[in-house]
Amino acid sequence: MNFPENVKYSTDHEWVRVEGSEAYVGITDFAQDELGEIVFVDITTQGDALEQGEVFGSIEAVKTGGEVLEINPKLDDAPELVNKDPFGEGWIIKITVQNAEELSGLMSADAYKAFVGK
């Protein structure tokens, strides 16, 4: 199971990788493994401003707010990317980071490993 150090984790099994004032969001390797094969991803919030903890589609939003800048277009034809490469090509949305302090409530890789018992 993969626990990259360059991302932060939520208790809802989502990850956030911050790049400047934007962040990529996806589900963790643990979550995709628990869910099984991903066959459909329904995200309809591109351009919407989300509050912390708000739902951005069929997957609960990461615990930070921001405007949804982009939805991973590859998931339309290949939702299995969430299973095959959850921390890379399987990212789900890209958002703006509106309040960087909210990121401090997310877990490190070691804390997340302990959280899931790995």
N, C-alpha and C positions, 0 to 999 in steps of 0.2 A: 504494500500500500504506500502511496506517495504522499508526503507531507512537506511540500516546498517551504523553504525558509523565507522566500521573498514575497509571501502573501500573508494576510491576516485572515482569521477565521471567526465565524459567528457560531452561536449555539444552535442555529438552525442549519448548520452544515453547508454554509456558503463561504466562498472565499472572495477577497478583495485584493487586487493588485493595483496600487496607486502609481500613476505615471504623471507627475506634475500636478495639474489641477483636475485630472481625469482619473477614472478608475475603471478597471475591468472587473466584472462580477461573474461568478460561476458557482457550480456546486462542487463540493469536495469529492475526492476519490472515494472516501468512505461512503458518502451519500449516494453516488452513482452506483457503487457496488451493492448497497442495500436496496436501491430502487430496482435494480435489474436493467434490462435493455431499455434504452430511451427510444421511443418510436415517434414522438411528437412533442414539439415545444411551441407553446402558444404565448407569444409576447406581443402586446398591442399598445405599448405605452411610449413608443418613440416620440420625443418632443414634449412629453409630460414632465412636470416637476413633481417629484415624489418626496414625501416626508419620511423620516426615519422609521423603518419597520413596515412601510406600506408595501402592499402586493404589487408587483410589476407585471404579472401574467400568471401563468399556471404554476410558477415557482415563487415562494415567498421571497420578498426583497431582503437584501443584506441589511444589516442594522446601521445603515448610514443613509442620509438623504442626498438627493441630487437630481438633476435633470437627466432623463434618459436620452443620450446623444445618438446611440446606435444600437441596433439589435443585430446580433451575429447572423448575417444573411446565409451563411453556409448551413445553418441548422434547418432551414426550410427543406432542403433536399437531402441533408445528411444529419438527422438528429442523433445518430449513433456516435457522432464526434464527442458528445458529452460523456459517453462511456469510454471511448478510445483515448481521448486526450483532454480530460476535464480541466487541466490547468493551462492548456495551450489553445489549440484550435477549437476546443469545446467551450470556450467562454460564452456567456449568454448575452449580457448587455454591457455597454460602456456608458458610464454616467459622469457628470461633473461632480467634483467634491466640493460641497457647499460649506461644510463645517468639519474641518480636519480633526477637531477635538473628539468628534464621534468615533473616529477610528481607534482612539485609545481604549475603547470598551471592547475591542475585538481581541481575539487570542493569538498568541504566537503559535508556531508549529508545535513546540514542545507542550504548551498548554492544551492545544487541541488534541494531540495524541493522548494525553492523560484524560481528557474529557471523553473520548471515545473508547478508552481502555486499551490502547495499542502500545 
